[in-house]
């Protein structure tokens, strides 16, 4: 891997541990910090997934509450599990933001971008899965209460996608 250092081409190790930008200008620091800084805002993706999961499960709860109003509190579990997905994204965003500093290597900056993307996209997918399972599971549980345990197990497996 090669980089420019004060006008000269300089080699560093292939995995980027020695790849540091020695320039003191803010513009050069932006080049290194940009990928890591882009990893932090990806906490919005799990929040979008959680919002979708909450809305989709909420429509199922609203439809179910007409038939079986005594099961409303039992049916809020998918909404709570969807909200936890957003917390995962927020935790990773805080970890990424706290590790950004001036001496960060380009390699670590791209690692933070990858971490933000992976948590963001998996949180989005988990939120969608929780919403779909929560909606169908709550409606099915209203008609057949024995489906509740199966719905909870499927919700747990969907939640694990966000980890």
Chimera marker file (.cmm) of the C-alpha trace (Angstrom):
<marker_set name="trace">
<marker id="1" x="0.000" y="0.000" z="0.000" r="1" g="1" b="0" radius="0.5"/>
<marker id="2" x="1.382" y="3.378" z="-0.883" r="1" g="1" b="0" radius="0.5"/>
<marker id="3" x="0.611" y="6.874" z="0.239" r="1" g="1" b="0" radius="0.5"/>
<marker id="4" x="1.910" y="10.344" z="-0.397" r="1" g="1" b="0" radius="0.5"/>
<marker id="5" x="3.860" y="11.829" z="2.465" r="1" g="1" b="0" radius="0.5"/>
<marker id="6" x="4.979" y="15.423" z="2.040" r="1" g="1" b="0" radius="0.5"/>
<marker id="7" x="5.210" y="15.037" z="-1.697" r="1" g="1" b="0" radius="0.5"/>
<marker id="8" x="7.042" y="11.671" z="-1.659" r="1" g="1" b="0" radius="0.5"/>
<marker id="9" x="5.598" y="8.213" z="-2.203" r="1" g="1" b="0" radius="0.5"/>
<marker id="10" x="5.912" y="6.189" z="0.974" r="1" g="1" b="0" radius="0.5"/>
<marker id="11" x="5.218" y="2.476" z="1.446" r="1" g="1" b="0" radius="0.5"/>
<marker id="12" x="3.513" y="1.047" z="4.468" r="1" g="1" b="0" radius="0.5"/>
<marker id="13" x="2.318" y="-2.374" z="5.574" r="1" g="1" b="0" radius="0.5"/>
<marker id="14" x="-0.591" y="-3.836" z="3.549" r="1" g="1" b="0" radius="0.5"/>
<marker id="15" x="-3.113" y="-3.818" z="6.402" r="1" g="1" b="0" radius="0.5"/>
<marker id="16" x="-2.580" y="-0.134" z="7.056" r="1" g="1" b="0" radius="0.5"/>
<marker id="17" x="-1.223" y="0.010" z="10.606" r="1" g="1" b="0" radius="0.5"/>
<marker id="18" x="1.593" y="2.331" z="9.570" r="1" g="1" b="0" radius="0.5"/>
<marker id="19" x="-0.578" y="4.341" z="7.204" r="1" g="1" b="0" radius="0.5"/>
<marker id="20" x="-0.835" y="7.648" z="9.024" r="1" g="1" b="0" radius="0.5"/>
<marker id="21" x="-1.230" y="11.033" z="7.491" r="1" g="1" b="0" radius="0.5"/>
<marker id="22" x="1.596" y="13.109" z="8.926" r="1" g="1" b="0" radius="0.5"/>
<marker id="23" x="0.387" y="16.365" z="7.456" r="1" g="1" b="0" radius="0.5"/>
<marker id="24" x="-0.718" y="18.961" z="9.929" r="1" g="1" b="0" radius="0.5"/>
<marker id="25" x="-3.370" y="20.538" z="7.735" r="1" g="1" b="0" radius="0.5"/>
<marker id="26" x="-7.034" y="20.067" z="8.594" r="1" g="1" b="0" radius="0.5"/>
<marker id="27" x="-7.741" y="19.043" z="4.999" r="1" g="1" b="0" radius="0.5"/>
<marker id="28" x="-5.442" y="16.037" z="5.311" r="1" g="1" b="0" radius="0.5"/>
<marker id="29" x="-6.977" y="15.081" z="8.648" r="1" g="1" b="0" radius="0.5"/>
<marker id="30" x="-10.390" y="15.124" z="6.987" r="1" g="1" b="0" radius="0.5"/>
<marker id="31" x="-9.202" y="12.540" z="4.478" r="1" g="1" b="0" radius="0.5"/>
<marker id="32" x="-8.397" y="10.113" z="7.278" r="1" g="1" b="0" radius="0.5"/>
<marker id="33" x="-11.318" y="10.897" z="9.575" r="1" g="1" b="0" radius="0.5"/>
<marker id="34" x="-13.983" y="10.938" z="6.849" r="1" g="1" b="0" radius="0.5"/>
<marker id="35" x="-14.588" y="7.160" z="6.563" r="1" g="1" b="0" radius="0.5"/>
<marker id="36" x="-14.792" y="6.742" z="10.333" r="1" g="1" b="0" radius="0.5"/>
<marker id="37" x="-17.043" y="9.755" z="10.645" r="1" g="1" b="0" radius="0.5"/>
<marker id="38" x="-19.337" y="8.259" z="8.033" r="1" g="1" b="0" radius="0.5"/>
<marker id="39" x="-19.644" y="5.091" z="10.132" r="1" g="1" b="0" radius="0.5"/>
<marker id="40" x="-21.199" y="6.886" z="13.071" r="1" g="1" b="0" radius="0.5"/>
<marker id="41" x="-24.362" y="8.231" z="11.357" r="1" g="1" b="0" radius="0.5"/>
<marker id="42" x="-25.375" y="4.725" z="10.350" r="1" g="1" b="0" radius="0.5"/>
<marker id="43" x="-27.170" y="4.464" z="13.687" r="1" g="1" b="0" radius="0.5"/>
<marker id="44" x="-30.096" y="5.943" z="11.753" r="1" g="1" b="0" radius="0.5"/>
<marker id="45" x="-30.601" y="2.664" z="9.877" r="1" g="1" b="0" radius="0.5"/>
<marker id="46" x="-31.408" y="0.591" z="12.999" r="1" g="1" b="0" radius="0.5"/>
<marker id="47" x="-33.655" y="3.444" z="14.133" r="1" g="1" b="0" radius="0.5"/>
<marker id="48" x="-35.522" y="3.254" z="10.818" r="1" g="1" b="0" radius="0.5"/>
<marker id="49" x="-35.814" y="-0.512" z="11.222" r="1" g="1" b="0" radius="0.5"/>
<marker id="50" x="-37.096" y="-0.063" z="14.766" r="1" g="1" b="0" radius="0.5"/>
<marker id="51" x="-39.629" y="2.512" z="13.588" r="1" g="1" b="0" radius="0.5"/>
<marker id="52" x="-40.873" y="0.165" z="10.883" r="1" g="1" b="0" radius="0.5"/>
<marker id="53" x="-41.055" y="-2.731" z="13.349" r="1" g="1" b="0" radius="0.5"/>
<marker id="54" x="-42.960" y="-0.601" z="15.845" r="1" g="1" b="0" radius="0.5"/>
<marker id="55" x="-45.417" y="0.666" z="13.233" r="1" g="1" b="0" radius="0.5"/>
<marker id="56" x="-46.014" y="-2.742" z="11.691" r="1" g="1" b="0" radius="0.5"/>
<marker id="57" x="-46.444" y="-4.447" z="15.072" r="1" g="1" b="0" radius="0.5"/>
<marker id="58" x="-48.644" y="-1.580" z="16.234" r="1" g="1" b="0" radius="0.5"/>
<marker id="59" x="-51.064" y="-2.121" z="13.369" r="1" g="1" b="0" radius="0.5"/>
<marker id="60" x="-51.269" y="-5.784" z="14.332" r="1" g="1" b="0" radius="0.5"/>
<marker id="61" x="-51.951" y="-4.851" z="17.955" r="1" g="1" b="0" radius="0.5"/>
<marker id="62" x="-54.655" y="-2.389" z="16.890" r="1" g="1" b="0" radius="0.5"/>
<marker id="63" x="-56.365" y="-5.018" z="14.737" r="1" g="1" b="0" radius="0.5"/>
<marker id="64" x="-56.051" y="-7.672" z="17.458" r="1" g="1" b="0" radius="0.5"/>
<marker id="65" x="-57.355" y="-5.432" z="20.244" r="1" g="1" b="0" radius="0.5"/>
<marker id="66" x="-60.786" y="-5.324" z="18.613" r="1" g="1" b="0" radius="0.5"/>
<marker id="67" x="-61.184" y="-9.091" z="18.949" r="1" g="1" b="0" radius="0.5"/>
<marker id="68" x="-59.258" y="-9.714" z="22.202" r="1" g="1" b="0" radius="0.5"/>
<marker id="69" x="-58.737" y="-6.541" z="24.276" r="1" g="1" b="0" radius="0.5"/>
<marker id="70" x="-57.425" y="-8.550" z="27.243" r="1" g="1" b="0" radius="0.5"/>
<marker id="71" x="-54.306" y="-9.525" z="25.231" r="1" g="1" b="0" radius="0.5"/>
<marker id="72" x="-53.086" y="-5.985" z="24.499" r="1" g="1" b="0" radius="0.5"/>
<marker id="73" x="-50.373" y="-5.913" z="27.178" r="1" g="1" b="0" radius="0.5"/>
<marker id="74" x="-49.150" y="-9.370" z="26.183" r="1" g="1" b="0" radius="0.5"/>
<marker id="75" x="-48.913" y="-8.237" z="22.564" r="1" g="1" b="0" radius="0.5"/>
<marker id="76" x="-46.635" y="-5.253" z="23.208" r="1" g="1" b="0" radius="0.5"/>
<marker id="77" x="-43.545" y="-7.508" z="23.251" r="1" g="1" b="0" radius="0.5"/>
<marker id="78" x="-42.794" y="-7.035" z="19.498" r="1" g="1" b="0" radius="0.5"/>
<marker id="79" x="-42.876" y="-3.248" z="19.937" r="1" g="1" b="0" radius="0.5"/>
<marker id="80" x="-40.396" y="-3.415" z="22.827" r="1" g="1" b="0" radius="0.5"/>
<marker id="81" x="-38.093" y="-5.747" z="20.898" r="1" g="1" b="0" radius="0.5"/>
<marker id="82" x="-38.159" y="-3.421" z="17.894" r="1" g="1" b="0" radius="0.5"/>
<marker id="83" x="-37.101" y="-0.509" z="20.098" r="1" g="1" b="0" radius="0.5"/>
<marker id="84" x="-34.096" y="-2.433" z="21.387" r="1" g="1" b="0" radius="0.5"/>
<marker id="85" x="-32.729" y="-2.590" z="17.827" r="1" g="1" b="0" radius="0.5"/>
<marker id="86" x="-32.352" y="1.208" z="17.804" r="1" g="1" b="0" radius="0.5"/>
<marker id="87" x="-30.374" y="1.040" z="21.052" r="1" g="1" b="0" radius="0.5"/>
<marker id="88" x="-27.842" y="-1.319" z="19.425" r="1" g="1" b="0" radius="0.5"/>
<marker id="89" x="-27.213" y="1.227" z="16.687" r="1" g="1" b="0" radius="0.5"/>
<marker id="90" x="-26.892" y="4.064" z="19.178" r="1" g="1" b="0" radius="0.5"/>
<marker id="91" x="-24.322" y="2.158" z="21.255" r="1" g="1" b="0" radius="0.5"/>
<marker id="92" x="-22.148" y="1.463" z="18.212" r="1" g="1" b="0" radius="0.5"/>
<marker id="93" x="-22.425" y="5.093" z="17.063" r="1" g="1" b="0" radius="0.5"/>
<marker id="94" x="-21.215" y="6.302" z="20.465" r="1" g="1" b="0" radius="0.5"/>
<marker id="95" x="-18.308" y="3.829" z="20.399" r="1" g="1" b="0" radius="0.5"/>
<marker id="96" x="-17.292" y="4.967" z="16.916" r="1" g="1" b="0" radius="0.5"/>
<marker id="97" x="-17.594" y="8.667" z="17.759" r="1" g="1" b="0" radius="0.5"/>
<marker id="98" x="-15.522" y="8.278" z="20.939" r="1" g="1" b="0" radius="0.5"/>
<marker id="99" x="-12.693" y="6.505" z="19.123" r="1" g="1" b="0" radius="0.5"/>
<marker id="100" x="-12.208" y="9.203" z="16.472" r="1" g="1" b="0" radius="0.5"/>
<marker id="101" x="-9.086" y="11.264" z="17.118" r="1" g="1" b="0" radius="0.5"/>
<marker id="102" x="-6.294" y="12.975" z="15.199" r="1" g="1" b="0" radius="0.5"/>
<marker id="103" x="-3.879" y="10.036" z="15.366" r="1" g="1" b="0" radius="0.5"/>
<marker id="104" x="-6.225" y="7.489" z="13.841" r="1" g="1" b="0" radius="0.5"/>
<marker id="105" x="-4.978" y="5.438" z="10.912" r="1" g="1" b="0" radius="0.5"/>
<marker id="106" x="-6.843" y="5.214" z="7.641" r="1" g="1" b="0" radius="0.5"/>
<marker id="107" x="-7.223" y="1.471" z="8.201" r="1" g="1" b="0" radius="0.5"/>
<marker id="108" x="-9.000" y="1.968" z="11.550" r="1" g="1" b="0" radius="0.5"/>
<marker id="109" x="-11.135" y="4.674" z="10.010" r="1" g="1" b="0" radius="0.5"/>
<marker id="110" x="-12.363" y="2.262" z="7.348" r="1" g="1" b="0" radius="0.5"/>
<marker id="111" x="-12.923" y="-0.366" z="10.050" r="1" g="1" b="0" radius="0.5"/>
<marker id="112" x="-15.236" y="2.075" z="11.794" r="1" g="1" b="0" radius="0.5"/>
<marker id="113" x="-17.080" y="2.717" z="8.545" r="1" g="1" b="0" radius="0.5"/>
<marker id="114" x="-17.521" y="-1.039" z="8.116" r="1" g="1" b="0" radius="0.5"/>
<marker id="115" x="-18.728" y="-1.406" z="11.693" r="1" g="1" b="0" radius="0.5"/>
<marker id="116" x="-21.281" y="1.355" z="11.232" r="1" g="1" b="0" radius="0.5"/>
<marker id="117" x="-22.522" y="-0.110" z="7.971" r="1" g="1" b="0" radius="0.5"/>
<marker id="118" x="-22.783" y="-3.661" z="9.286" r="1" g="1" b="0" radius="0.5"/>
<marker id="119" x="-24.645" y="-2.668" z="12.448" r="1" g="1" b="0" radius="0.5"/>
<marker id="120" x="-26.841" y="-0.252" z="10.507" r="1" g="1" b="0" radius="0.5"/>
<marker id="121" x="-27.892" y="-2.658" z="7.784" r="1" g="1" b="0" radius="0.5"/>
<marker id="122" x="-28.353" y="-5.613" z="10.137" r="1" g="1" b="0" radius="0.5"/>
<marker id="123" x="-30.440" y="-3.415" z="12.451" r="1" g="1" b="0" radius="0.5"/>
<marker id="124" x="-32.578" y="-2.306" z="9.525" r="1" g="1" b="0" radius="0.5"/>
<marker id="125" x="-33.159" y="-5.918" z="8.467" r="1" g="1" b="0" radius="0.5"/>
<marker id="126" x="-33.885" y="-7.010" z="12.042" r="1" g="1" b="0" radius="0.5"/>
<marker id="127" x="-36.411" y="-4.205" z="12.472" r="1" g="1" b="0" radius="0.5"/>
<marker id="128" x="-38.192" y="-5.246" z="9.289" r="1" g="1" b="0" radius="0.5"/>
<marker id="129" x="-38.225" y="-8.885" z="10.420" r="1" g="1" b="0" radius="0.5"/>
<marker id="130" x="-39.554" y="-7.994" z="13.873" r="1" g="1" b="0" radius="0.5"/>
<marker id="131" x="-42.282" y="-5.855" z="12.327" r="1" g="1" b="0" radius="0.5"/>
<marker id="132" x="-43.473" y="-8.543" z="9.952" r="1" g="1" b="0" radius="0.5"/>
<marker id="133" x="-43.317" y="-11.330" z="12.552" r="1" g="1" b="0" radius="0.5"/>
<marker id="134" x="-44.884" y="-9.098" z="15.207" r="1" g="1" b="0" radius="0.5"/>
<marker id="135" x="-47.808" y="-8.136" z="12.996" r="1" g="1" b="0" radius="0.5"/>
<marker id="136" x="-48.604" y="-11.664" z="11.849" r="1" g="1" b="0" radius="0.5"/>
<marker id="137" x="-47.817" y="-13.191" z="15.242" r="1" g="1" b="0" radius="0.5"/>
<marker id="138" x="-50.044" y="-10.840" z="17.215" r="1" g="1" b="0" radius="0.5"/>
<marker id="139" x="-52.954" y="-11.363" z="14.828" r="1" g="1" b="0" radius="0.5"/>
<marker id="140" x="-52.426" y="-15.126" z="14.932" r="1" g="1" b="0" radius="0.5"/>
<marker id="141" x="-52.151" y="-15.173" z="18.722" r="1" g="1" b="0" radius="0.5"/>
<marker id="142" x="-55.515" y="-13.431" z="18.951" r="1" g="1" b="0" radius="0.5"/>
<marker id="143" x="-57.095" y="-16.342" z="17.101" r="1" g="1" b="0" radius="0.5"/>
<marker id="144" x="-54.968" y="-19.158" z="18.578" r="1" g="1" b="0" radius="0.5"/>
<marker id="145" x="-53.232" y="-18.329" z="21.902" r="1" g="1" b="0" radius="0.5"/>
<marker id="146" x="-50.885" y="-21.325" z="21.580" r="1" g="1" b="0" radius="0.5"/>
<marker id="147" x="-49.002" y="-19.436" z="18.843" r="1" g="1" b="0" radius="0.5"/>
<marker id="148" x="-47.613" y="-16.978" z="21.420" r="1" g="1" b="0" radius="0.5"/>
<marker id="149" x="-44.534" y="-19.055" z="22.347" r="1" g="1" b="0" radius="0.5"/>
<marker id="150" x="-43.673" y="-19.638" z="18.692" r="1" g="1" b="0" radius="0.5"/>
<marker id="151" x="-44.023" y="-15.933" z="17.964" r="1" g="1" b="0" radius="0.5"/>
<marker id="152" x="-41.680" y="-15.065" z="20.836" r="1" g="1" b="0" radius="0.5"/>
<marker id="153" x="-39.061" y="-17.562" z="19.609" r="1" g="1" b="0" radius="0.5"/>
<marker id="154" x="-39.186" y="-16.154" z="16.084" r="1" g="1" b="0" radius="0.5"/>
<marker id="155" x="-38.924" y="-12.621" z="17.490" r="1" g="1" b="0" radius="0.5"/>
<marker id="156" x="-35.837" y="-13.629" z="19.471" r="1" g="1" b="0" radius="0.5"/>
<marker id="157" x="-34.195" y="-15.020" z="16.342" r="1" g="1" b="0" radius="0.5"/>
<marker id="158" x="-35.074" y="-11.839" z="14.443" r="1" g="1" b="0" radius="0.5"/>
<marker id="159" x="-33.638" y="-9.729" z="17.285" r="1" g="1" b="0" radius="0.5"/>
<marker id="160" x="-30.360" y="-11.639" z="17.134" r="1" g="1" b="0" radius="0.5"/>
<marker id="161" x="-29.922" y="-10.434" z="13.535" r="1" g="1" b="0" radius="0.5"/>
<marker id="162" x="-29.445" y="-6.930" z="14.917" r="1" g="1" b="0" radius="0.5"/>
<marker id="163" x="-26.667" y="-7.932" z="17.273" r="1" g="1" b="0" radius="0.5"/>
<link id1="1" id2="2" r="1" g="1" b="0" radius="0.2"/>
<link id1="2" id2="3" r="1" g="1" b="0" radius="0.2"/>
<link id1="3" id2="4" r="1" g="1" b="0" radius="0.2"/>
<link id1="4" id2="5" r="1" g="1" b="0" radius="0.2"/>
<link id1="5" id2="6" r="1" g="1" b="0" radius="0.2"/>
<link id1="6" id2="7" r="1" g="1" b="0" radius="0.2"/>
<link id1="7" id2="8" r="1" g="1" b="0" radius="0.2"/>
<link id1="8" id2="9" r="1" g="1" b="0" radius="0.2"/>
<link id1="9" id2="10" r="1" g="1" b="0" radius="0.2"/>
<link id1="10" id2="11" r="1" g="1" b="0" radius="0.2"/>
<link id1="11" id2="12" r="1" g="1" b="0" radius="0.2"/>
<link id1="12" id2="13" r="1" g="1" b="0" radius="0.2"/>
<link id1="13" id2="14" r="1" g="1" b="0" radius="0.2"/>
<link id1="14" id2="15" r="1" g="1" b="0" radius="0.2"/>
<link id1="15" id2="16" r="1" g="1" b="0" radius="0.2"/>
<link id1="16" id2="17" r="1" g="1" b="0" radius="0.2"/>
<link id1="17" id2="18" r="1" g="1" b="0" radius="0.2"/>
<link id1="18" id2="19" r="1" g="1" b="0" radius="0.2"/>
<link id1="19" id2="20" r="1" g="1" b="0" radius="0.2"/>
<link id1="20" id2="21" r="1" g="1" b="0" radius="0.2"/>
<link id1="21" id2="22" r="1" g="1" b="0" radius="0.2"/>
<link id1="22" id2="23" r="1" g="1" b="0" radius="0.2"/>
<link id1="23" id2="24" r="1" g="1" b="0" radius="0.2"/>
<link id1="24" id2="25" r="1" g="1" b="0" radius="0.2"/>
<link id1="25" id2="26" r="1" g="1" b="0" radius="0.2"/>
<link id1="26" id2="27" r="1" g="1" b="0" radius="0.2"/>
<link id1="27" id2="28" r="1" g="1" b="0" radius="0.2"/>
<link id1="28" id2="29" r="1" g="1" b="0" radius="0.2"/>
<link id1="29" id2="30" r="1" g="1" b="0" radius="0.2"/>
<link id1="30" id2="31" r="1" g="1" b="0" radius="0.2"/>
<link id1="31" id2="32" r="1" g="1" b="0" radius="0.2"/>
<link id1="32" id2="33" r="1" g="1" b="0" radius="0.2"/>
<link id1="33" id2="34" r="1" g="1" b="0" radius="0.2"/>
<link id1="34" id2="35" r="1" g="1" b="0" radius="0.2"/>
<link id1="35" id2="36" r="1" g="1" b="0" radius="0.2"/>
<link id1="36" id2="37" r="1" g="1" b="0" radius="0.2"/>
<link id1="37" id2="38" r="1" g="1" b="0" radius="0.2"/>
<link id1="38" id2="39" r="1" g="1" b="0" radius="0.2"/>
<link id1="39" id2="40" r="1" g="1" b="0" radius="0.2"/>
<link id1="40" id2="41" r="1" g="1" b="0" radius="0.2"/>
<link id1="41" id2="42" r="1" g="1" b="0" radius="0.2"/>
<link id1="42" id2="43" r="1" g="1" b="0" radius="0.2"/>
<link id1="43" id2="44" r="1" g="1" b="0" radius="0.2"/>
<link id1="44" id2="45" r="1" g="1" b="0" radius="0.2"/>
<link id1="45" id2="46" r="1" g="1" b="0" radius="0.2"/>
<link id1="46" id2="47" r="1" g="1" b="0" radius="0.2"/>
<link id1="47" id2="48" r="1" g="1" b="0" radius="0.2"/>
<link id1="48" id2="49" r="1" g="1" b="0" radius="0.2"/>
<link id1="49" id2="50" r="1" g="1" b="0" radius="0.2"/>
<link id1="50" id2="51" r="1" g="1" b="0" radius="0.2"/>
<link id1="51" id2="52" r="1" g="1" b="0" radius="0.2"/>
<link id1="52" id2="53" r="1" g="1" b="0" radius="0.2"/>
<link id1="53" id2="54" r="1" g="1" b="0" radius="0.2"/>
<link id1="54" id2="55" r="1" g="1" b="0" radius="0.2"/>
<link id1="55" id2="56" r="1" g="1" b="0" radius="0.2"/>
<link id1="56" id2="57" r="1" g="1" b="0" radius="0.2"/>
<link id1="57" id2="58" r="1" g="1" b="0" radius="0.2"/>
<link id1="58" id2="59" r="1" g="1" b="0" radius="0.2"/>
<link id1="59" id2="60" r="1" g="1" b="0" radius="0.2"/>
<link id1="60" id2="61" r="1" g="1" b="0" radius="0.2"/>
<link id1="61" id2="62" r="1" g="1" b="0" radius="0.2"/>
<link id1="62" id2="63" r="1" g="1" b="0" radius="0.2"/>
<link id1="63" id2="64" r="1" g="1" b="0" radius="0.2"/>
<link id1="64" id2="65" r="1" g="1" b="0" radius="0.2"/>
<link id1="65" id2="66" r="1" g="1" b="0" radius="0.2"/>
<link id1="66" id2="67" r="1" g="1" b="0" radius="0.2"/>
<link id1="67" id2="68" r="1" g="1" b="0" radius="0.2"/>
<link id1="68" id2="69" r="1" g="1" b="0" radius="0.2"/>
<link id1="69" id2="70" r="1" g="1" b="0" radius="0.2"/>
<link id1="70" id2="71" r="1" g="1" b="0" radius="0.2"/>
<link id1="71" id2="72" r="1" g="1" b="0" radius="0.2"/>
<link id1="72" id2="73" r="1" g="1" b="0" radius="0.2"/>
<link id1="73" id2="74" r="1" g="1" b="0" radius="0.2"/>
<link id1="74" id2="75" r="1" g="1" b="0" radius="0.2"/>
<link id1="75" id2="76" r="1" g="1" b="0" radius="0.2"/>
<link id1="76" id2="77" r="1" g="1" b="0" radius="0.2"/>
<link id1="77" id2="78" r="1" g="1" b="0" radius="0.2"/>
<link id1="78" id2="79" r="1" g="1" b="0" radius="0.2"/>
<link id1="79" id2="80" r="1" g="1" b="0" radius="0.2"/>
<link id1="80" id2="81" r="1" g="1" b="0" radius="0.2"/>
<link id1="81" id2="82" r="1" g="1" b="0" radius="0.2"/>
<link id1="82" id2="83" r="1" g="1" b="0" radius="0.2"/>
<link id1="83" id2="84" r="1" g="1" b="0" radius="0.2"/>
<link id1="84" id2="85" r="1" g="1" b="0" radius="0.2"/>
<link id1="85" id2="86" r="1" g="1" b="0" radius="0.2"/>
<link id1="86" id2="87" r="1" g="1" b="0" radius="0.2"/>
<link id1="87" id2="88" r="1" g="1" b="0" radius="0.2"/>
<link id1="88" id2="89" r="1" g="1" b="0" radius="0.2"/>
<link id1="89" id2="90" r="1" g="1" b="0" radius="0.2"/>
<link id1="90" id2="91" r="1" g="1" b="0" radius="0.2"/>
<link id1="91" id2="92" r="1" g="1" b="0" radius="0.2"/>
<link id1="92" id2="93" r="1" g="1" b="0" radius="0.2"/>
<link id1="93" id2="94" r="1" g="1" b="0" radius="0.2"/>
<link id1="94" id2="95" r="1" g="1" b="0" radius="0.2"/>
<link id1="95" id2="96" r="1" g="1" b="0" radius="0.2"/>
<link id1="96" id2="97" r="1" g="1" b="0" radius="0.2"/>
<link id1="97" id2="98" r="1" g="1" b="0" radius="0.2"/>
<link id1="98" id2="99" r="1" g="1" b="0" radius="0.2"/>
<link id1="99" id2="100" r="1" g="1" b="0" radius="0.2"/>
<link id1="100" id2="101" r="1" g="1" b="0" radius="0.2"/>
<link id1="101" id2="102" r="1" g="1" b="0" radius="0.2"/>
<link id1="102" id2="103" r="1" g="1" b="0" radius="0.2"/>
<link id1="103" id2="104" r="1" g="1" b="0" radius="0.2"/>
<link id1="104" id2="105" r="1" g="1" b="0" radius="0.2"/>
<link id1="105" id2="106" r="1" g="1" b="0" radius="0.2"/>
<link id1="106" id2="107" r="1" g="1" b="0" radius="0.2"/>
<link id1="107" id2="108" r="1" g="1" b="0" radius="0.2"/>
<link id1="108" id2="109" r="1" g="1" b="0" radius="0.2"/>
<link id1="109" id2="110" r="1" g="1" b="0" radius="0.2"/>
<link id1="110" id2="111" r="1" g="1" b="0" radius="0.2"/>
<link id1="111" id2="112" r="1" g="1" b="0" radius="0.2"/>
<link id1="112" id2="113" r="1" g="1" b="0" radius="0.2"/>
<link id1="113" id2="114" r="1" g="1" b="0" radius="0.2"/>
<link id1="114" id2="115" r="1" g="1" b="0" radius="0.2"/>
<link id1="115" id2="116" r="1" g="1" b="0" radius="0.2"/>
<link id1="116" id2="117" r="1" g="1" b="0" radius="0.2"/>
<link id1="117" id2="118" r="1" g="1" b="0" radius="0.2"/>
<link id1="118" id2="119" r="1" g="1" b="0" radius="0.2"/>
<link id1="119" id2="120" r="1" g="1" b="0" radius="0.2"/>
<link id1="120" id2="121" r="1" g="1" b="0" radius="0.2"/>
<link id1="121" id2="122" r="1" g="1" b="0" radius="0.2"/>
<link id1="122" id2="123" r="1" g="1" b="0" radius="0.2"/>
<link id1="123" id2="124" r="1" g="1" b="0" radius="0.2"/>
<link id1="124" id2="125" r="1" g="1" b="0" radius="0.2"/>
<link id1="125" id2="126" r="1" g="1" b="0" radius="0.2"/>
<link id1="126" id2="127" r="1" g="1" b="0" radius="0.2"/>
<link id1="127" id2="128" r="1" g="1" b="0" radius="0.2"/>
<link id1="128" id2="129" r="1" g="1" b="0" radius="0.2"/>
<link id1="129" id2="130" r="1" g="1" b="0" radius="0.2"/>
<link id1="130" id2="131" r="1" g="1" b="0" radius="0.2"/>
<link id1="131" id2="132" r="1" g="1" b="0" radius="0.2"/>
<link id1="132" id2="133" r="1" g="1" b="0" radius="0.2"/>
<link id1="133" id2="134" r="1" g="1" b="0" radius="0.2"/>
<link id1="134" id2="135" r="1" g="1" b="0" radius="0.2"/>
<link id1="135" id2="136" r="1" g="1" b="0" radius="0.2"/>
<link id1="136" id2="137" r="1" g="1" b="0" radius="0.2"/>
<link id1="137" id2="138" r="1" g="1" b="0" radius="0.2"/>
<link id1="138" id2="139" r="1" g="1" b="0" radius="0.2"/>
<link id1="139" id2="140" r="1" g="1" b="0" radius="0.2"/>
<link id1="140" id2="141" r="1" g="1" b="0" radius="0.2"/>
<link id1="141" id2="142" r="1" g="1" b="0" radius="0.2"/>
<link id1="142" id2="143" r="1" g="1" b="0" radius="0.2"/>
<link id1="143" id2="144" r="1" g="1" b="0" radius="0.2"/>
<link id1="144" id2="145" r="1" g="1" b="0" radius="0.2"/>
<link id1="145" id2="146" r="1" g="1" b="0" radius="0.2"/>
<link id1="146" id2="147" r="1" g="1" b="0" radius="0.2"/>
<link id1="147" id2="148" r="1" g="1" b="0" radius="0.2"/>
<link id1="148" id2="149" r="1" g="1" b="0" radius="0.2"/>
<link id1="149" id2="150" r="1" g="1" b="0" radius="0.2"/>
<link id1="150" id2="151" r="1" g="1" b="0" radius="0.2"/>
<link id1="151" id2="152" r="1" g="1" b="0" radius="0.2"/>
<link id1="152" id2="153" r="1" g="1" b="0" radius="0.2"/>
<link id1="153" id2="154" r="1" g="1" b="0" radius="0.2"/>
<link id1="154" id2="155" r="1" g="1" b="0" radius="0.2"/>
<link id1="155" id2="156" r="1" g="1" b="0" radius="0.2"/>
<link id1="156" id2="157" r="1" g="1" b="0" radius="0.2"/>
<link id1="157" id2="158" r="1" g="1" b="0" radius="0.2"/>
<link id1="158" id2="159" r="1" g="1" b="0" radius="0.2"/>
<link id1="159" id2="160" r="1" g="1" b="0" radius="0.2"/>
<link id1="160" id2="161" r="1" g="1" b="0" radius="0.2"/>
<link id1="161" id2="162" r="1" g="1" b="0" radius="0.2"/>
<link id1="162" id2="163" r="1" g="1" b="0" radius="0.2"/>
</marker_set>
